[in-house]
């Protein structure tokens, strides 16, 4: 039996986004336990030239909802990129999860050959077939930013481990 485009996308995004919620909860608890303002995380970067922590959540959110929508042939929900607190970042993740709940398997399955066009700012748009887009772009982009969020929090002392990244089954 082959795996479906739906099973290789939406449930994976849901599981990791749900884990990301718990990471942000742990970050808030860590700041409280250590006696500092959790707002300090909002400027966290691993290098001076990288995007800060809120951008990692925003881009992971955009990658998940964008992929699911493109594969299902739906309009991509637009969220404002204005989160300034951990709670607002959690709200964004919850909005993403709520959208993903509306994307049903029949809409995504069979999208292997669907043309996917990713607009680009300063160059020609990237064009993929659905399966290649999912395997070689969308999942990699999503996990890059989810992993970066994890690394930023861990680097700042949040007690996270491999089990937190993998999430509950």
Secondary structure, 3 states (H helix, E strand, C coil): CCCCCCCCCHHHHHHHHHHHHHHHHHHHHHHHHHCCCHHHHHHCCCCCCCCCHHHHHHHHHHHHHHHHHHHHCCCCCCCCCCCCCHHHHHHHHHHHHHHHHHCCHHHHCCCCCCEEEECCCCCCCEEEEHHHHHHHHHHHHHHHHHHHHHHHHHHCCCCCCHHHHHCCC
